[in-house]
Amino acid sequence: MSGPRFDVPEADAFTRTYWDAAAEGRLLIRRCGACGRAHHYPREFCPCCWSEDVRWERASGRAVLYTWSVVHRNDLPPFGERTPYVAAVVDLEEGPRMMTEVVEPGAGGLRAGMELEVAFREGTPVFRPRG
């Protein structure tokens, strides 16, 4: 019998568009029609100017590594089976920062400013070094 998974998001009516796109291999962000800024995580209003004139937009999938931490212990399923893993914050090319995981870090290791590209694991966006 398997227990609850803590890596699977609970989509609601608003975020379903985001998660459905991710399941198809597309990363979406929200862009404000009033101030023009992009934001992530998905919200129904712009966190910069509070406008409700926000729309879904396909992101390029390119990012740079801002910061990271290598997690060696996590007791929540299924993270324990994945340790060590790299929890990270990336700067998307469109501007917003995003919490994620870096996979396939490679022999060269990680460094701030490293170029990354989106990949998807079971419908969840993760990032890997851009090759």
C-alpha positions as CSV (number, residue, x, y, z in Angstrom):
1,M,0.0,0.0,0.0
2,S,1.5,3.3,-1.0
3,G,1.1,6.4,1.1
4,P,0.5,10.0,0.1
5,R,2.9,11.7,-2.3
6,F,4.2,15.1,-1.5
7,D,5.6,16.0,-4.9
8,V,2.3,15.9,-6.8
9,P,0.5,19.2,-7.0
10,E,-3.2,19.6,-6.3
11,A,-4.6,21.4,-9.3
12,D,-7.7,23.6,-8.8
13,A,-10.0,25.2,-11.4
14,F,-7.5,28.1,-11.8
15,T,-4.2,26.3,-11.9
16,R,-5.5,23.4,-14.1
17,T,-4.4,25.2,-17.2
18,Y,-0.9,25.4,-15.9
19,W,-0.7,21.7,-14.9
20,D,-2.4,20.5,-18.1
21,A,0.2,22.4,-20.2
22,A,3.0,21.0,-18.0
23,A,1.7,17.5,-18.6
24,E,2.0,18.2,-22.4
25,G,5.6,19.5,-22.0
26,R,4.8,23.2,-22.0
27,L,5.8,25.7,-19.3
28,L,3.3,28.6,-18.8
29,I,3.7,31.9,-16.9
30,R,1.3,34.7,-16.4
31,R,1.8,38.2,-18.0
32,C,0.0,41.4,-16.9
33,G,-1.8,43.4,-19.7
34,A,-1.6,46.5,-17.5
35,C,2.1,46.7,-16.6
36,G,3.5,44.1,-18.9
37,R,5.4,42.1,-16.2
38,A,5.5,38.4,-16.2
39,H,5.1,36.4,-12.9
40,H,5.2,32.9,-11.6
41,Y,3.6,31.1,-9.6
42,P,0.3,31.5,-11.3
43,R,-2.0,34.1,-9.7
44,E,-5.3,35.6,-10.8
45,F,-3.9,39.1,-10.4
46,C,-0.6,40.8,-11.0
47,P,1.6,40.9,-7.9
48,C,3.3,44.0,-9.2
49,C,0.3,46.3,-9.9
50,W,-2.6,44.3,-8.7
51,S,-4.4,44.3,-12.1
52,E,-6.6,41.4,-12.9
53,D,-5.8,41.8,-16.6
54,V,-3.4,38.8,-16.6
55,R,-3.1,36.1,-19.3
56,W,-1.4,32.8,-19.7
57,E,1.7,32.9,-21.9
58,R,4.1,30.1,-23.0
59,A,7.5,30.5,-21.5
60,S,10.7,29.9,-23.5
61,G,11.8,27.3,-21.1
62,R,15.2,29.0,-20.7
63,A,16.5,30.1,-17.3
64,V,19.7,30.8,-15.3
65,L,20.5,29.3,-12.0
66,Y,20.1,31.8,-9.2
67,T,20.7,29.6,-6.1
68,W,20.4,26.0,-5.0
69,S,20.8,23.6,-2.2
70,V,21.6,19.9,-2.3
71,V,19.1,18.0,-0.2
72,H,20.6,14.8,1.3
73,R,17.7,13.9,3.6
74,N,13.9,14.1,3.1
75,D,11.5,11.8,4.8
76,L,8.4,12.7,2.7
77,P,7.6,10.3,-0.1
78,P,8.9,10.0,-2.7
79,F,11.8,12.5,-2.0
80,G,13.7,10.0,0.2
81,E,14.2,7.8,-2.8
82,R,15.6,10.7,-4.8
83,T,18.2,12.0,-2.4
84,P,20.5,13.6,-3.0
85,Y,18.6,16.1,-5.2
86,V,19.0,19.8,-6.1
87,A,16.3,22.2,-4.9
88,A,16.8,25.4,-6.8
89,V,15.6,28.9,-7.6
90,V,16.0,29.9,-11.3
91,D,15.5,33.2,-13.1
92,L,13.2,32.5,-16.1
93,E,14.2,34.3,-19.3
94,E,10.9,36.2,-19.1
95,G,11.9,37.7,-15.8
96,P,10.2,35.8,-12.9
97,R,12.0,33.6,-10.4
98,M,10.8,30.0,-10.0
99,M,11.4,27.4,-7.3
100,T,12.2,24.1,-9.0
101,E,14.6,21.1,-9.1
102,V,17.8,20.8,-11.2
103,V,18.2,17.4,-12.7
104,E,21.2,16.0,-14.5
105,P,23.7,18.5,-13.0
106,G,26.6,16.9,-14.9
107,A,30.2,16.4,-13.9
108,G,31.0,20.1,-14.1
109,G,28.8,20.9,-11.1
110,L,26.5,23.8,-10.6
111,R,27.3,27.5,-10.6
112,A,25.3,30.7,-10.2
113,G,24.4,32.0,-13.6
114,M,24.5,28.6,-15.3
115,E,22.2,28.4,-18.3
116,L,19.3,25.9,-17.9
117,E,16.4,24.6,-19.9
118,V,13.1,23.2,-18.7
119,A,12.4,19.4,-18.7
120,F,9.4,17.7,-17.3
121,R,9.1,14.8,-14.9
122,E,5.7,13.3,-14.5
123,G,4.1,16.6,-15.6
124,T,6.2,18.8,-13.3
125,P,8.7,21.3,-14.6
126,V,12.3,20.7,-13.6
127,F,15.4,22.2,-15.1
128,R,18.7,20.8,-16.5
129,P,21.9,22.4,-17.8
130,R,21.4,23.7,-21.3
131,G,23.6,21.7,-23.6
